[in-house]
């Protein structure tokens, strides 16, 4: 032993044998397999009292962590470094020499906050800069398969128009999930890899992209089988994917059809029922409302549905016996 790799030495085998002879005691705090999930559900967070020179909520939240780990935050950067960073972060452009000099010579105590606010209010350049990152997340706005036959559409023109670039985040998301003719590029652009296998059909790609971008959830494993690294199941992935499909999808596990039809539903049914209409636009409108619901989001519901069992074993390959 072990079956693969270098064999254990007699001393190692002896340690294992002695442990077994002693009853194989196992510490209660040591577990194999899936660990305890982090608390990611929305919940009230009380700010610690301000103990340093900054009263910023982020600094107050980080201060206890820094103290426990003996970390001393670096000193504030000088004005010239700050100006370069904030310009690049917000609008993606460097300040002009005149803008830099004016900021350095400004003696107002709130000049940094004032500059940040002014750059955020530059809606056109802010939207154009940050849309480059959104295009990466949404896998949109680049040339490739789909543009030749009109199957894809860019989202930049619709997302940078005045009414969209100043929209609150929930409205921005709603217009992408339940689009009009100007923002339909997101749902048209979901076919980013083509149909590689059963877990990469366009509806499943839509479910994977939507959950990863807007919910921070990875459904890629659960699109092929019940996930081994989280509690998301094949039924969850297909339930969300079926919203985008013309009809509820048959669950296919590891490229093997199961004969089970998915039920259209949002990943968090506790937020309310999905409008399971034959009209795709009505389904997407319902999905957008659930996705941007102002209500309290529930924690991840564990084991909502029974798993579909272990993946099918591959059939043994038959080889032709040679004569002689």
SEVEXDREN-411934 format. One record per residue (C-alpha): residue in one letter; x, y, z. Coordinates in nm, 3 decimals, decimal comma, padded with zeros to 5 digits. Layout:
 rest       u       v       w
    A       X       Y       Z
...
//
This chain:
 rest       u       v       w
    X  00,000  00,000  00,000
    X -00,088  00,246 -00,131
    X -00,200  00,109 -00,466
    X -00,024  00,393 -00,651
    X  00,292  00,579 -00,569
    X  00,579  00,478 -00,340
    X  00,500  00,207 -00,088
    X  00,489  00,286  00,280
    X  00,786  00,207  00,493
    X  00,754 -00,058  00,768
    X  00,756  00,224  01,024
    X  00,459  00,397  00,859
    X  00,266  00,071  00,838
    X  00,341  00,012  01,204
    X  00,201  00,353  01,302
    X -00,119  00,283  01,110
    X -00,151 -00,064  01,264
    X -00,100  00,075  01,616
    X -00,366  00,342  01,554
    X -00,613  00,074  01,443
    X -00,527 -00,145  01,746
    X -00,604  00,154  01,971
    X -00,955  00,185  01,827
    X -00,870  00,434  01,549
    X -00,962  00,743  01,756
    X -01,065  01,035  01,539
    X -01,069  01,403  01,651
    X -01,418  01,551  01,642
    X -01,299  01,869  01,468
    X -01,139  01,679  01,177
    X -01,377  01,588  00,896
    X -01,328  01,451  00,550
    X -01,537  01,575  00,261
    X -01,737  01,896  00,229
    X -01,674  02,152  00,498
    X -01,907  02,398  00,664
    X -02,030  02,660  00,422
    X -01,952  03,023  00,488
    X -02,241  03,249  00,587
    X -02,299  03,439  00,267
    X -02,664  03,527  00,312
    X -02,748  03,898  00,360
    X -02,770  03,989  00,726
    X -02,739  04,305  00,936
    X -02,378  04,406  00,999
    X -02,296  04,635  01,288
    X -01,999  04,863  01,238
    X -01,724  04,846  01,500
    X -01,643  05,176  01,668
    X -01,386  05,396  01,496
    X -01,050  05,342  01,664
    X -00,813  05,503  01,414
    X -00,787  05,824  01,217
    X -01,047  05,708  00,962
    X -01,418  05,674  01,026
    X -01,485  05,518  00,686
    X -01,712  05,212  00,725
    X -01,472  04,992  00,527
    X -01,182  05,087  00,751
    X -01,393  05,023  01,061
    X -01,487  04,674  00,935
    X -01,126  04,586  00,855
    X -00,970  04,729  01,171
    X -01,051  04,427  01,398
    X -00,918  04,185  01,136
    X -00,596  04,384  01,100
    X -00,557  04,395  01,476
    X -00,602  04,018  01,515
    X -00,341  03,949  01,249
    X -00,094  04,217  01,350
    X -00,123  04,399  01,018
    X -00,043  04,768  00,996
    X -00,208  04,936  00,695
    X  00,030  05,141  00,482
    X  00,031  05,518  00,506
    X -00,189  05,725  00,277
    X -00,032  05,786 -00,062
    X  00,068  06,134 -00,170
    X -00,164  06,349 -00,376
    X -00,002  06,280 -00,713
    X -00,026  05,903 -00,669
    X -00,384  05,930 -00,547
    X -00,492  06,139 -00,846
    X -00,343  05,894 -01,097
    X -00,506  05,597 -00,927
    X -00,853  05,747 -00,891
    X -00,861  05,868 -01,252
    X -00,757  05,527 -01,385
    X -00,999  05,341 -01,156
    X -01,305  05,550 -01,240
    X -01,277  05,665 -01,602
    X -00,970  05,475 -01,723
    X -00,780  05,790 -01,823
    X -00,483  05,974 -01,674
    X -00,533  06,329 -01,548
    X -00,396  06,612 -01,756
    X -00,097  06,805 -01,616
    X -00,332  07,094 -01,543
    X -00,576  06,871 -01,351
    X -00,290  06,719 -01,155
    X -00,143  07,053 -01,059
    X -00,479  07,200 -00,962
    X -00,543  06,909 -00,726
    X -00,197  06,927 -00,566
    X -00,237  07,299 -00,500
    X -00,590  07,260 -00,359
    X -00,584  07,300  00,020
    X -00,944  07,195  00,086
    X -00,956  06,910  00,343
    X -01,224  06,717  00,146
    X -01,057  06,749 -00,192
    X -01,012  06,373 -00,236
    X -01,377  06,291 -00,177
    X -01,477  06,583 -00,400
    X -01,260  06,453 -00,685
    X -01,400  06,101 -00,655
    X -01,756  06,235 -00,666
    X -01,679  06,450 -00,971
    X -01,530  06,155 -01,161
    X -01,824  05,929 -01,072
    X -02,057  06,200 -01,201
    X -01,878  06,190 -01,537
    X -02,133  05,929 -01,643
    X -02,032  05,897 -02,006
    X -01,662  05,824 -01,949
    X -01,732  05,619 -01,636
    X -01,979  05,398 -01,828
    X -01,746  05,359 -02,128
    X -01,455  05,255 -01,904
    X -01,641  05,008 -01,684
    X -01,837  04,859 -01,971
    X -01,512  04,705 -02,091
    X -01,512  04,493 -01,776
    X -01,884  04,419 -01,805
    X -01,832  04,301 -02,161
    X -01,579  04,050 -02,032
    X -01,822  03,926 -01,767
    X -02,115  03,907 -02,005
    X -01,901  03,754 -02,282
    X -02,030  04,012 -02,521
    X -01,915  04,282 -02,756
    X -01,641  04,104 -02,945
    X -01,618  03,964 -03,292
    X -01,655  03,595 -03,354
    X -01,906  03,319 -03,416
    X -02,258  03,455 -03,437
    X -02,191  03,799 -03,583
    X -02,183  03,665 -03,938
    X -02,536  03,528 -03,921
    X -02,670  03,802 -03,694
    X -02,702  03,568 -03,399
    X -02,509  03,802 -03,172
    X -02,544  04,167 -03,091
    X -02,327  04,417 -02,908
    X -02,447  04,567 -02,580
    X -02,222  04,875 -02,573
    X -02,448  05,116 -02,765
    X -02,751  05,031 -02,552
    X -02,561  05,029 -02,224
    X -02,391  05,366 -02,268
    X -02,697  05,565 -02,370
    X -02,792  05,835 -02,116
    X -03,095  05,653 -01,969
    X -02,891  05,336 -01,906
    X -02,554  05,467 -01,789
    X -02,710  05,642 -01,488
    X -02,944  05,357 -01,395
    X -02,927  05,195 -01,050
    X -02,768  04,852 -01,050
    X -03,095  04,661 -01,014
    X -03,241  04,835 -01,320
    X -02,921  04,771 -01,516
    X -02,945  04,400 -01,434
    X -03,316  04,386 -01,514
    X -03,260  04,533 -01,859
    X -02,999  04,270 -01,935
    X -03,200  03,973 -01,805
    X -03,531  04,093 -01,949
    X -03,403  04,295 -02,243
    X -03,545  04,533 -02,495
    X -03,406  04,564 -02,846
    X -03,114  04,778 -02,720
    X -02,992  04,544 -02,446
    X -03,073  04,204 -02,594
    X -02,706  04,146 -02,670
    X -02,660  03,971 -02,335
    X -02,914  03,699 -02,400
    X -02,815  03,679 -02,767
    X -02,452  03,646 -02,672
    X -02,483  03,348 -02,442
    X -02,381  03,106 -02,716
    X -02,015  03,179 -02,657
    X -01,871  02,831 -02,691
    X -02,115  02,653 -02,912
    X -02,269  02,319 -02,819
    X -01,970  02,127 -02,684
    X -02,173  01,866 -02,496
    X -02,503  01,832 -02,312
    X -02,386  02,066 -02,033
    X -02,301  02,344 -02,280
    X -02,626  02,393 -02,467
    X -02,732  02,759 -02,503
    X -02,990  02,750 -02,218
    X -02,735  02,598 -01,980
    X -02,473  02,850 -02,085
    X -02,729  03,121 -02,006
    X -02,786  02,976 -01,658
    X -02,412  02,948 -01,594
    X -02,339  03,300 -01,711
    X -02,628  03,462 -01,527
    X -02,557  03,284 -01,198
    X -02,185  03,353 -01,211
    X -02,206  03,721 -01,309
    X -02,500  03,835 -01,097
    X -02,505  03,584 -00,809
    X -02,142  03,477 -00,779
    X -02,245  03,112 -00,810
    X -02,073  02,846 -01,018
    X -02,320  02,613 -01,190
    X -02,076  02,463 -01,438
    X -02,028  02,139 -01,240
    X -02,400  02,118 -01,166
    X -02,476  02,147 -01,537
    X -02,331  01,800 -01,588
    X -02,403  01,629 -01,254
    X -02,477  01,714 -00,892
    X -02,184  01,931 -00,788
    X -01,910  01,767 -00,584
    X -01,791  02,100 -00,441
    X -02,119  02,269 -00,350
    X -02,482  02,187 -00,277
    X -02,609  02,288 -00,622
    X -02,766  02,000 -00,809
    X -02,831  01,908 -01,169
    X -03,199  01,991 -01,110
    X -03,102  02,343 -00,998
    X -02,901  02,412 -01,311
    X -03,163  02,269 -01,545
    X -03,444  02,448 -01,361
    X -03,277  02,783 -01,427
    X -03,175  02,688 -01,781
    X -03,531  02,587 -01,869
    X -03,640  02,948 -01,821
    X -03,441  03,031 -02,132
    X -03,550  02,721 -02,325
    X -03,860  02,696 -02,540
    X -03,982  02,412 -02,318
    X -03,866  02,246 -01,993
    X -03,548  02,051 -02,054
    X -03,480  01,685 -01,996
    X -03,202  01,637 -01,741
    X -02,891  01,490 -01,899
    X -02,637  01,360 -01,651
    X -02,282  01,314 -01,777
    X -02,419  01,313 -02,134
    X -02,667  01,036 -02,044
    X -03,040  01,130 -02,066
    X -03,224  01,059 -01,740
    X -03,585  01,071 -01,858
    X -03,655  01,336 -01,590
    X -03,799  01,671 -01,698
    X -03,676  01,981 -01,515
    X -03,916  02,216 -01,343
    X -03,861  02,580 -01,430
    X -03,759  02,766 -01,117
    X -03,522  03,025 -00,980
    X -03,230  02,906 -00,770
    X -03,388  03,058 -00,458
    X -03,759  02,965 -00,470
    X -03,806  03,115 -00,122
    X -03,807  03,460 -00,285
    X -04,130  03,379 -00,461
    X -04,270  03,173 -00,746
    X -04,146  03,206 -01,099
    X -04,406  03,284 -01,364
    X -04,389  02,960 -01,560
    X -04,549  03,089 -01,877
    X -04,523  02,961 -02,231
    X -04,432  03,320 -02,316
    X -04,055  03,356 -02,288
    X -04,074  03,731 -02,230
    X -04,303  03,679 -01,930
    X -04,063  03,422 -01,786
    X -03,766  03,656 -01,825
    X -03,959  03,944 -01,668
    X -04,040  03,721 -01,370
    X -03,676  03,609 -01,348
    X -03,556  03,970 -01,350
    X -03,793  04,058 -01,065
    X -03,670  03,765 -00,854
    X -03,306  03,834 -00,934
    X -03,333  04,197 -00,821
    X -03,579  04,135 -00,539
    X -03,538  04,390 -00,258
    X -03,653  04,131 -00,004
    X -03,421  03,946  00,228
    X -03,233  03,680  00,039
    X -03,246  03,337  00,200
    X -02,941  03,132  00,289
    X -02,843  02,853  00,056
    X -03,112  02,584  00,104
    X -02,931  02,256  00,162
    X -03,050  01,941 -00,009
    X -03,372  02,082 -00,147
    X -03,416  01,797 -00,390
    X -03,291  01,441 -00,386
    X -02,983  01,381 -00,598
    X -03,006  01,176 -00,910
    X -02,761  00,915 -00,787
    X -02,406  00,839 -00,890
    X -02,294  00,906 -01,246
    X -02,339  00,616 -01,486
    X -02,041  00,388 -01,516
    X -01,877  00,377 -01,855
    X -01,940  00,060 -02,044
    X -01,637 -00,165 -02,082
    X -01,487 -00,154 -02,424
    X -01,509 -00,478 -02,618
    X -01,196 -00,579 -02,799
    X -01,184 -00,824 -03,085
    X -00,983 -01,130 -03,006
    X -00,704 -01,189 -03,248
    X -00,649 -01,537 -03,389
    X -00,324 -01,704 -03,309
//
